[in-house]
Structures are given as C-alpha cells and as structure tokens.
Amino acid sequence: MDKNSSLDPQKASPTAGLLKTFALSLLLLLLGFGLLFVATNRGQAFTTEGLRRSEVSRQALQIPNFELLDAAHQKMGLHQRLNLDGRVLIVDFVYTRCQTICSALGSVYQQLQTEIIERSLQQQVGLLSISFDPANDDPKALQNYATRMRMDPGVWRIETLSRWQDRRRLLDSFGIMVVPAPLGEFEHNAALHLVNTQGQLVSIMDYDRPSDALNAALALAR
C-alpha cells in the first residue's frame, strides 16, 4: 500500500466532510438562536405574553387606570373610557410608523370593523388601538393613522399614553414586550386583548383568529 495514500484528498474518508458540515450547521443554528435571544430581549418577548395568557386564563386581571390621549387632544383615563363606552373592547398595541406586524394588525382590525358594522354590534363591542410610542405618536400622527386605516370612530379608535412614564406599566399589564430596532423602529409581540367594562383583562387571543375574538367579546358583552 502506498504510504502517502492517506494524504490524498481524493481518498480521504467522507466522515471528515460530514463532520465539517455538521459543525457549520451547528454554528449557524447557535448564531440564529443568539440573534433571536437578543432580538426578543433575552427571550422575554415570548415568556411575558405566555405568562400573562396563563394568568388571565385562570382569572381576569385588573388593569391600572392609565390616562390616554386621542387625536382630538382630549385626555381620558382608560377606566373612564371603558365605562363611557359600556362595551367590551378588543385592544391591540401599535405604533403608527410601523410597516410590519402593525400592518397585519391593522388589516385584522379593518376586518373586525366591517363585521361589527354589518352585524350591528357597535353597542356591544368596540375596537381600541393603543400606541406605545407617545414620543412620536402625537394627536396629528394618530389622526393620520386613523384616516389611513379608514377608522369608523363609532367602532374603532386609536389613542396613546398622555404620560410616556406609564409605558412600561401599561405594556407589562397586557404582556407586551417592545424591543428597539434599527432606524428608530420597534420589534414587538402582538395579540388581541379582551377588556371588559370593569377594566379587567379577560382574555388574550391570537390576532390571526379575529372571528374567535369577536365571538368571545360578544359572549362577555351578554
């Protein structure tokens, strides 16, 4: 046997190539998990909503009374808004410059608005979008967003916090995790939150199941 045959790359064992491929794949997988871990604020974007869903499934949670600001420059406490409406609200969280998940939420809310109007449910269920970006979403930005989304104010409203200092408590109350992203944008989780007239978070539902959320809201309203 030729003593140098083991050095010939053409005669090398295929095992070495497989090991290299496996090592590279493992490295890429670990890098992917690392980026996901950082992008979701050490994984909290998943666990925060998951824990909140679990808590709400056992018992409705009282939401603190935050002061909101609308497109007409009017301020009102969240609890006061709920009492005045006398309706179960489906609540989501957005910021008006968002072009990603907020656009999907906007489309879902447009579908819900259409269904609510067609079924004459305006007195029972309402839609509320809350901006978590009060530094940029002033009343003018809220109005522009409402116009762009073709909001019917009798069904769907958008408001923001009047005090940015309340943002963390508000988001924690609903299980929302917001992570800064490049170009001044945000990454955040999204869901449909059912809130009753007593200011209690009753249910958190997937935003890709709007009909289920509407039916659940109607059941609460009755």
Protein Blocks (a to p, Z undefined) as FASTA:
>chain_A
ZZklmmpmklpcfklmmmmmmmmmmmmmmmmmmmmmmmnonolmmmmmmmmmmmmmmocc
dddddddddfkopacdfklmmmmnopacddddddfkbcklmmmmmmmmmmmmmmmmmnop
mlmpccddddfblklmcfklmmmmmmmnopafklbccdddfblklmmmmmmmnopacddd
ehhiacdddddddddfkopafbdcdfklmmlmmmmmmmmmZZ
